[in-house]
Amino acid sequence: MDKKYLWKFDADCGRQGSLEGLFVATKQEVKDTIGKYAYFGEVLGKHSEVCGNIEKKEINKVDLDSETVEKVSKILGDTWSGFNPLHYIHYKCIECGCSYHEDEFVKEKNLCEYCAKESR
């Protein structure tokens, strides 16, 4: 099992504000998130529509050993505070072209669950 580390997410959204968070993930999970499209919604107020590709500069590893992170994660889970960008990633279906959240997407096929059902 890959070691999990504590990461700080800090995305500047201009004059609207910023999104911050502390979350737990493996190095590979963070690497896979960089460059992906994330949709946060209207989290900075009505009509704010915060979205965009996750940039490398927005996620930084916190200097805390993985053993400590594992122990605290058993109590707090994988999101310690604020926003966890891994929970906001959207994937584009190669069949219909629409954007879907992870729980509606079959990564192995690059299809949304709806197109995956139709292609059986």
Backbone torsions as a table, in degrees:
resi	resn	phi	psi	omega
1	MET	NA	133.7	179.1
2	ASP	-68.3	145.4	177.8
3	LYS	-71.2	144.2	176.9
4	LYS	-105.1	144.7	-178.4
5	TYR	-127.7	165.4	176.1
6	LEU	-91.1	133.0	-178.2
7	TRP	-125.2	145.9	175.8
8	LYS	-107.6	127.1	177.0
9	PHE	-104.2	128.1	179.3
10	ASP	-145.2	102.0	-178.3
11	ALA	-111.9	120.9	178.0
12	ASP	-81.0	124.2	-179.7
13	CYS	-110.9	29.6	178.5
14	GLY	69.3	-143.2	-176.1
15	ARG	-70.3	-13.0	177.5
16	GLN	-70.4	-30.2	-177.8
17	GLY	135.4	-151.1	178.9
18	SER	-148.2	161.4	175.7
19	LEU	-111.3	133.6	180.0
20	GLU	-133.6	155.3	176.7
21	GLY	-173.7	157.7	172.4
22	LEU	-117.5	126.6	-178.6
23	PHE	-144.2	162.5	-178.1
24	VAL	-110.0	133.6	178.9
25	ALA	-163.7	163.7	174.3
26	THR	-80.3	164.4	176.9
27	LYS	-60.8	-37.7	-179.0
28	GLN	-66.6	-40.9	178.7
29	GLU	-61.0	-42.0	179.1
30	VAL	-67.4	-43.7	178.7
31	LYS	-58.4	-41.7	179.7
32	ASP	-68.9	-22.1	-178.4
33	THR	-81.7	-30.7	-178.0
34	ILE	-60.1	129.2	179.6
35	GLY	87.8	-10.2	-179.9
36	LYS	-80.0	152.7	179.0
37	TYR	-80.5	130.7	177.9
38	ALA	-124.2	137.5	178.0
39	TYR	-118.7	113.1	-177.9
40	PHE	-96.9	-15.0	-179.4
41	GLY	83.8	-152.5	-176.7
42	GLU	-93.7	49.5	-174.0
43	VAL	-73.2	-15.6	179.1
44	LEU	-108.7	24.3	177.9
45	GLY	117.4	165.6	-177.9
46	LYS	-56.7	133.6	179.8
47	HIS	67.9	16.2	-178.7
48	SER	-76.3	-31.6	176.1
49	GLU	40.4	70.3	-179.0
50	VAL	-85.6	120.2	179.8
51	CYS	-160.4	166.8	177.8
52	GLY	149.0	178.9	178.9
53	ASN	-82.2	138.4	178.8
54	ILE	-71.6	127.6	-179.7
55	GLU	-100.3	150.0	-178.5
56	LYS	-57.7	-38.2	-177.9
57	LYS	-67.8	-14.5	-177.5
58	GLU	-85.2	-13.1	-178.0
59	ILE	-124.8	121.4	-179.7
60	ASN	-130.0	140.1	179.7
61	LYS	-74.1	134.2	177.3
62	VAL	-89.3	140.2	-177.2
63	ASP	-77.2	83.3	178.4
64	LEU	-146.8	129.8	-175.1
65	ASP	-64.5	150.6	-174.0
66	SER	-65.4	-29.0	178.9
67	GLU	-64.9	-43.3	178.0
68	THR	-64.9	-42.2	179.4
69	VAL	-60.0	-43.6	179.2
70	GLU	-60.4	-44.0	-178.6
71	LYS	-63.4	-47.1	-178.1
72	VAL	-69.8	-33.7	179.4
73	SER	-62.8	-29.8	177.4
74	LYS	-62.9	-25.9	-179.4
75	ILE	-97.1	-46.9	-174.1
76	LEU	-94.1	-14.9	-175.7
77	GLY	84.7	-164.1	-175.5
78	ASP	-89.3	-13.7	175.7
79	THR	-114.4	110.2	-175.5
80	TRP	-85.0	-33.8	175.2
81	SER	-165.0	155.4	174.9
82	GLY	65.1	-140.8	-174.1
83	PHE	-99.1	134.7	172.7
84	ASN	-107.4	107.3	-175.2
85	PRO	-60.0	-24.5	179.3
86	LEU	-61.9	-26.1	-178.7
87	HIS	-83.7	-5.5	-175.4
88	TYR	-116.7	6.1	-179.2
89	ILE	-70.0	138.4	175.7
90	HIS	-117.5	144.9	-177.5
91	TYR	-118.1	141.8	-178.1
92	LYS	-95.5	127.2	179.0
93	CYS	-74.1	130.3	-179.2
94	ILE	-75.4	-14.5	-179.3
95	GLU	-89.2	-57.2	-175.5
96	CYS	-97.4	-16.4	177.9
97	GLY	81.8	1.9	-179.3
98	CYS	-83.8	162.1	-179.0
99	SER	-101.0	132.9	-176.7
100	TYR	-133.7	150.1	174.1
101	HIS	-72.8	159.6	-175.6
102	GLU	-52.9	-37.3	-177.1
103	ASP	-74.3	-7.4	176.8
104	GLU	-113.3	15.5	-172.3
105	PHE	-129.7	138.8	177.0
106	VAL	-102.6	97.0	-173.5
107	LYS	-59.7	-38.1	-177.3
108	GLU	-60.9	-30.4	-177.7
109	LYS	-105.3	-7.0	-174.2
110	ASN	56.3	37.8	-179.7
111	LEU	-126.9	149.7	170.6
112	CYS	-71.0	161.4	-177.9
113	GLU	-63.0	-26.0	-178.5
114	TYR	-73.4	-45.6	177.2
115	CYS	-69.6	-32.7	178.7
116	ALA	-64.5	-38.2	178.2
117	LYS	-66.3	-39.0	-179.1
118	GLU	-71.0	-26.7	-176.3
119	SER	-87.2	2.9	-178.9
120	ARG	-69.3	NA	NA
